Amino acid sequence: MGRVYLTWHDVEELITKVMMQLNTPYDALLLITRGGIVPGGMIAEALKMKDVLTASVLFQHGLGVRAEMSWPRFQQFPADPLLNGKKILVVDNIWDRGRTIVTVKSRVQGAGGIAETTVLHWKQRQSLFKDEKPDYYAALTEDWIYYPWQRIDDSDDLVSVRPRAPELS
């Protein structure tokens, strides 16, 4: 597994690939925080969408089956009437294990919405959902992707080696 550092131009190319696939029109976009905010905003701009919603979902962190099987905690999610009977495009930057985007898609469907999913990158071999896949994606990868809007020292793979900040009193 390598490390890939994307430029803004790379992201624009990936967005273009996704845009060519989309089954428009959509009633709203639902951007998954944090990774889906930037690509979702770019898609919203390209589609001239004004109805842009956000979803924030957390899972228990850690290793092992207990963390993998933890229930999602929704910190933010649109009210059901905003989704019911609507065609919603759920946007995230990457489908890694798939837990977040599958959970969001399921909740949209549970609210009576019609959900389609799109990501810039799909890690097909790492997905926990062998019968699920993104409806639209720009590239398959197994690499660790660094997007231009990420701080490199804020990446998940560096959390365990990053020294703790001193506490200020």
Backbone as numpy.savetxt, mean C-alpha at the origin, in Angstrom:
# Nx Ny Nz CAx CAy CAz Cx Cy Cz
18.40 -11.26 -2.29 17.55 -10.09 -2.29 18.44 -8.85 -2.29
18.28 -8.03 -3.29 19.08 -6.82 -3.40 18.35 -5.61 -2.85
19.01 -4.50 -2.96 18.44 -3.22 -2.54 18.33 -2.34 -3.79
17.15 -1.78 -3.99 16.91 -0.94 -5.15 16.50 0.44 -4.65
17.24 1.45 -5.08 16.98 2.84 -4.71 16.34 3.54 -5.92
15.06 3.84 -5.82 14.34 4.45 -6.93 14.49 5.96 -6.95
14.46 6.52 -8.15 14.42 7.97 -8.32 12.98 8.38 -8.57
12.73 9.68 -8.58 11.40 10.17 -8.91 11.04 9.79 -10.34
12.02 9.80 -11.23 11.75 9.38 -12.61 11.32 7.92 -12.66
11.97 7.06 -11.87 11.59 5.65 -11.80 10.13 5.50 -11.36
9.75 6.28 -10.35 8.38 6.23 -9.83 7.39 6.69 -10.90
7.73 7.74 -11.62 6.86 8.21 -12.70 6.65 7.11 -13.75
7.70 6.39 -14.07 7.59 5.28 -15.04 6.68 4.17 -14.50
6.82 3.86 -13.21 5.98 2.83 -12.60 4.51 3.27 -12.58
4.27 4.53 -12.25 2.91 5.07 -12.23 2.31 4.98 -13.64
3.09 5.30 -14.65 2.61 5.21 -16.03 2.21 3.77 -16.38
3.02 2.80 -15.95 2.69 1.39 -16.20 1.36 1.01 -15.54
1.17 1.46 -14.31 -0.08 1.17 -13.60 -1.25 1.86 -14.30
-1.07 3.11 -14.66 -2.15 3.89 -15.28 -2.66 3.23 -16.56
-1.77 2.62 -17.30 -2.15 1.97 -18.56 -3.04 0.75 -18.33
-3.04 0.21 -17.11 -3.80 -1.00 -16.80 -5.15 -0.72 -16.17
-5.31 0.42 -15.54 -6.48 0.67 -14.69 -7.80 0.56 -15.44
-8.80 0.08 -14.72 -10.15 -0.10 -15.22 -11.00 1.08 -14.77
-10.73 2.24 -15.34 -11.41 3.47 -14.93 -12.81 3.51 -15.52
-13.72 4.30 -15.00 -13.53 5.28 -13.92 -13.74 4.65 -12.54
-13.29 5.39 -11.53 -13.47 5.02 -10.13 -14.27 6.11 -9.44
-15.02 5.71 -8.42 -15.74 6.71 -7.63 -14.83 7.38 -6.62
-13.81 6.63 -6.14 -12.87 7.19 -5.17 -11.60 6.36 -5.16
-10.54 6.98 -4.67 -9.29 6.28 -4.40 -9.17 6.14 -2.90
-8.65 5.01 -2.44 -8.41 4.78 -1.02 -6.92 4.49 -0.86
-6.19 5.45 -0.30 -4.75 5.37 -0.16 -4.38 4.79 1.20
-3.52 3.79 1.19 -3.08 3.18 2.44 -1.87 3.94 2.95
-1.97 4.40 4.21 -0.85 5.13 4.80 0.22 4.12 5.22
1.40 4.50 5.15 2.03 5.67 4.61 2.41 5.46 3.16
2.76 4.26 2.78 3.32 4.01 1.46 2.45 4.36 0.28
1.14 4.30 0.43 0.25 4.57 -0.69 -0.07 6.03 -0.92
0.37 6.90 -0.01 0.02 8.31 -0.11 0.62 8.96 -1.37
1.90 8.78 -1.61 2.54 9.44 -2.75 2.08 8.84 -4.08
2.17 7.51 -4.27 1.69 6.98 -5.56 0.20 7.23 -5.76
-0.57 7.17 -4.68 -2.00 7.44 -4.78 -2.28 8.88 -5.18
-1.50 9.80 -4.65 -1.65 11.20 -5.04 -1.30 11.41 -6.50
-0.29 10.70 -6.97 0.10 10.82 -8.37 -0.99 10.23 -9.28
-1.58 9.13 -8.87 -2.67 8.52 -9.63 -3.90 9.43 -9.61
-4.20 9.99 -8.43 -5.34 10.91 -8.32 -5.16 12.10 -9.25
-3.97 12.64 -9.30 -3.70 13.77 -10.18 -3.88 13.38 -11.65
-3.35 12.22 -12.03 -3.45 11.77 -13.42 -4.90 11.50 -13.83
-5.69 10.98 -12.88 -7.10 10.68 -13.18 -8.02 11.86 -12.90
-7.45 12.95 -12.38 -8.23 14.13 -12.00 -9.31 13.77 -10.97
-8.93 12.90 -10.03 -9.84 12.45 -8.97 -9.84 13.43 -7.81
-11.01 13.74 -7.33 -11.12 14.61 -6.16 -11.52 13.83 -4.91
-12.14 12.67 -5.09 -12.53 11.85 -3.95 -11.39 10.91 -3.60
-10.56 11.37 -2.65 -9.39 10.62 -2.22 -9.52 10.39 -0.72
-9.53 9.12 -0.33 -9.72 8.71 1.06 -8.44 8.04 1.56
-8.31 7.91 2.87 -7.13 7.23 3.43 -7.55 6.14 4.41
-6.69 5.14 4.50 -6.86 4.05 5.46 -5.53 3.84 6.17
-5.60 3.70 7.48 -4.41 3.43 8.28 -4.66 2.16 9.07
-3.83 1.14 8.83 -4.00 -0.17 9.45 -2.70 -0.58 10.11
-2.78 -1.07 11.33 -1.60 -1.56 12.03 -1.78 -3.03 12.40
-0.67 -3.75 12.36 -0.62 -5.13 12.81 0.43 -5.23 13.90
0.30 -6.23 14.75 1.30 -6.47 15.79 2.63 -6.75 15.12
3.69 -6.13 15.64 5.03 -6.36 15.09 5.69 -7.50 15.84
6.65 -8.09 15.21 7.41 -9.16 15.85 7.57 -10.32 14.91
8.18 -11.36 15.41 8.42 -12.54 14.61 7.50 -13.66 15.07
7.29 -14.60 14.19 6.54 -15.78 14.56 5.09 -15.74 14.13
4.44 -16.86 14.36 3.06 -17.05 13.94 2.13 -16.08 14.65
2.40 -15.78 15.91 1.52 -14.89 16.67 1.42 -13.51 16.01
2.54 -12.95 15.60 2.53 -11.65 14.93 1.90 -11.77 13.55
2.20 -12.83 12.82 1.64 -13.02 11.47 0.12 -13.15 11.51
-0.41 -13.72 12.56 -1.85 -13.98 12.65 -2.60 -12.92 13.46
-1.93 -11.83 13.82 -2.59 -10.81 14.63 -3.71 -10.13 13.86
-4.71 -9.67 14.59 -5.83 -8.95 13.99 -5.39 -7.54 13.65
-5.94 -7.00 12.58 -5.59 -5.62 12.22 -6.24 -4.64 13.16
-5.59 -3.51 13.34 -6.17 -2.40 14.11 -6.28 -1.22 13.15
-7.50 -0.81 12.88 -7.75 0.31 11.98 -7.66 1.61 12.76
-6.67 2.42 12.46 -6.55 3.72 13.11 -7.40 4.75 12.39
-7.58 4.55 11.10 -8.37 5.47 10.30 -8.95 4.68 9.14
-10.24 4.90 8.85 -10.88 4.23 7.73 -12.15 4.99 7.38
-12.46 5.12 6.07 -13.67 5.85 5.67 -14.94 5.19 6.20
-15.94 5.98 6.46 -17.24 5.47 6.90 -17.87 4.66 5.77
-18.64 3.66 6.15 -19.28 2.77 5.17 -20.06 3.50 4.08
-20.83 4.56 4.39 -21.58 5.23 3.31 -20.70 5.82 2.21
-19.44 6.11 2.51 -18.53 6.62 1.49 -18.07 5.52 0.54
-18.28 4.26 0.92 -17.81 3.12 0.14 -18.94 2.31 -0.48
-20.09 2.29 0.16 -21.21 1.45 -0.26 -21.64 1.76 -1.69
-21.63 0.72 -2.52 -22.06 0.87 -3.91 -21.08 1.60 -4.80
-19.89 1.88 -4.29 -18.89 2.66 -5.04 -17.76 1.76 -5.53
-17.21 2.14 -6.66 -16.04 1.45 -7.20 -14.80 2.18 -6.67
-14.02 1.46 -5.86 -12.89 2.05 -5.12 -11.58 1.43 -5.59
-10.60 2.28 -5.88 -9.25 1.80 -6.18 -8.41 1.96 -4.92
-7.95 0.84 -4.37 -7.11 0.81 -3.18 -5.65 0.86 -3.64
-4.89 1.83 -3.12 -3.53 2.09 -3.60 -2.52 1.93 -2.45
-1.45 1.19 -2.73 -0.31 1.12 -1.82 0.95 1.07 -2.68
2.10 1.27 -2.06 3.33 1.26 -2.84 3.81 -0.15 -3.14
3.64 -1.07 -2.18 4.19 -2.42 -2.36 3.28 -3.45 -1.70
3.15 -4.58 -2.35 2.46 -5.75 -1.79 3.58 -6.68 -1.38
3.87 -6.69 -0.09 4.94 -7.53 0.43 4.31 -8.86 0.85
3.83 -8.95 2.06 3.11 -10.15 2.50 1.63 -10.04 2.15
1.15 -8.83 1.92 -0.22 -8.64 1.45 -1.25 -8.41 2.54
-0.84 -8.49 3.79 -1.84 -8.39 4.87 -2.60 -7.07 4.85
-1.89 -5.97 4.69 -2.54 -4.66 4.77 -3.52 -4.45 3.63
-3.08 -4.65 2.41 -3.94 -4.34 1.27 -5.11 -5.32 1.17
-4.90 -6.58 1.51 -6.01 -7.55 1.50 -7.02 -7.19 2.59
-6.54 -6.76 3.74 -7.43 -6.35 4.83 -8.26 -5.14 4.42
-7.63 -4.15 3.80 -8.34 -2.95 3.37 -9.36 -3.31 2.29
-8.96 -4.10 1.31 -9.88 -4.53 0.26 -11.09 -5.24 0.85
-10.86 -6.14 1.79 -11.95 -6.88 2.43 -12.90 -5.96 3.18
-12.35 -4.98 3.84 -13.21 -4.05 4.59 -14.04 -3.19 3.63
-13.47 -2.78 2.50 -14.24 -2.04 1.50 -15.39 -2.91 1.00
-15.10 -4.16 0.69 -16.13 -5.08 0.22 -17.19 -5.31 1.30
-16.75 -5.40 2.55 -17.69 -5.56 3.65 -18.63 -4.38 3.81
-18.18 -3.21 3.38 -19.01 -2.00 3.44 -19.89 -1.87 2.21
-19.82 -2.85 1.31 -20.65 -2.81 0.11 -20.00 -2.16 -1.09
-18.68 -1.90 -1.00 -17.97 -1.30 -2.11 -17.38 -2.36 -3.04
-17.02 -1.93 -4.23 -16.35 -2.78 -5.21 -14.90 -2.32 -5.21
-14.01 -3.19 -4.73 -12.61 -2.80 -4.54 -11.70 -3.43 -5.58
-10.81 -2.60 -6.13 -9.71 -3.07 -6.95 -8.44 -2.56 -6.28
-7.34 -3.32 -6.45 -6.09 -2.95 -5.79 -4.99 -2.67 -6.80
-4.13 -1.71 -6.45 -2.96 -1.44 -7.28 -1.76 -1.12 -6.39
-0.61 -1.59 -6.83 0.66 -1.33 -6.16 1.73 -1.08 -7.22
2.79 -0.44 -6.81 3.91 -0.28 -7.72 4.70 -1.57 -7.84
4.91 -2.25 -6.69 5.70 -3.48 -6.66 4.93 -4.60 -5.97
5.05 -5.79 -6.52 4.43 -6.99 -5.95 5.52 -8.01 -5.67
5.63 -8.39 -4.38 6.54 -9.46 -3.98 5.74 -10.76 -3.93
5.54 -11.33 -5.09 4.67 -12.49 -5.26 5.07 -13.65 -4.37
6.36 -13.93 -4.27 6.80 -15.09 -3.48 6.66 -14.89 -1.99
6.59 -13.64 -1.52 6.47 -13.37 -0.09 5.02 -13.26 0.37
4.10 -13.21 -0.55 2.70 -13.00 -0.20 2.17 -14.16 0.65
1.41 -13.81 1.66 0.75 -14.80 2.50 -0.53 -15.31 1.85
-0.96 -14.66 0.78 -2.24 -14.94 0.14 -1.99 -15.52 -1.25
-1.88 -16.82 -1.33 -1.54 -17.47 -2.60 -2.66 -17.37 -3.63
-3.90 -17.19 -3.19 -5.02 -17.07 -4.12 -5.39 -15.62 -4.39
-4.63 -14.69 -3.88 -4.90 -13.25 -4.08 -3.69 -12.63 -4.76
-3.96 -11.57 -5.50 -2.88 -10.80 -6.10 -3.42 -9.40 -6.37
-2.53 -8.43 -6.57 -3.02 -7.10 -6.90 -3.71 -7.13 -8.26
-4.76 -6.35 -8.39 -5.43 -6.26 -9.69 -4.51 -5.61 -10.71
-3.72 -4.65 -10.25 -2.80 -3.93 -11.12 -1.48 -3.71 -10.38
-0.38 -3.91 -11.08 0.94 -3.65 -10.49 1.89 -3.30 -11.62
2.94 -2.57 -11.28 3.90 -2.14 -12.28 5.05 -3.13 -12.44
5.49 -3.76 -11.34 6.66 -4.64 -11.42 6.62 -5.71 -10.34
7.14 -6.88 -10.70 7.40 -7.95 -9.73 8.79 -7.72 -9.16
8.97 -8.03 -7.89 10.30 -7.88 -7.28 10.42 -8.81 -6.09
11.64 -9.08 -5.71 11.96 -9.73 -4.44 12.96 -8.85 -3.69
13.30 -7.72 -4.28 14.28 -6.81 -3.70 13.66 -5.95 -2.60
14.53 -5.36 -1.81 14.13 -4.36 -0.83 14.10 -3.04 -1.58
12.93 -2.42 -1.65 12.75 -1.21 -2.46 12.81 0.01 -1.57
13.60 0.99 -1.99 13.66 2.29 -1.31 13.05 3.32 -2.25
11.93 3.89 -1.84 11.26 4.90 -2.65 11.85 6.27 -2.34
11.80 7.20 -3.29 12.45 8.50 -3.07 11.86 9.33 -1.94
10.65 9.02 -1.52 10.03 9.78 -0.42 10.37 9.19 0.94
11.08 8.07 0.97 11.47 7.47 2.25 12.79 8.02 2.73
12.90 8.18 4.03 14.20 8.45 4.62 14.89 7.11 4.76
16.09 7.00 4.29 16.80 5.73 4.33 16.97 5.24 5.76
17.24 6.14 6.69 17.40 5.72 8.08 16.08 5.41 8.76
14.97 5.58 8.05 13.65 5.29 8.59 13.09 3.98 8.03
13.90 3.23 7.30 13.43 2.01 6.67 13.28 0.90 7.69
12.32 0.03 7.44 12.02 -1.06 8.36 13.21 -1.97 8.62
14.05 -2.19 7.60 15.16 -3.12 7.81 16.27 -2.54 8.67
16.22 -1.25 8.93 17.25 -0.63 9.75 16.81 -0.37 11.19
15.54 -0.64 11.48 15.01 -0.35 12.81 15.79 -1.09 13.88
16.12 -2.35 13.64 16.78 -3.13 14.67 18.22 -2.72 14.91
18.87 -2.07 13.93 20.27 -1.67 14.11 20.43 -0.19 14.42
19.36 0.57 14.32 19.43 2.00 14.58 19.60 2.23 16.09
20.57 3.03 16.48 20.72 3.29 17.91 19.53 4.09 18.42
19.18 3.84 19.64 18.07 4.58 20.25 18.46 6.03 20.45
17.52 6.89 20.21 17.75 8.32 20.44 17.80 8.56 21.95
18.68 9.42 22.39 18.72 9.70 23.82 17.43 10.40 24.25
17.00 10.08 25.45 15.80 10.71 25.99 16.17 12.09 26.50
15.35 13.05 26.15 15.56 14.40 26.61 14.66 14.69 27.80
15.19 15.43 28.74 14.36 15.74 29.91 13.98 17.19 29.90
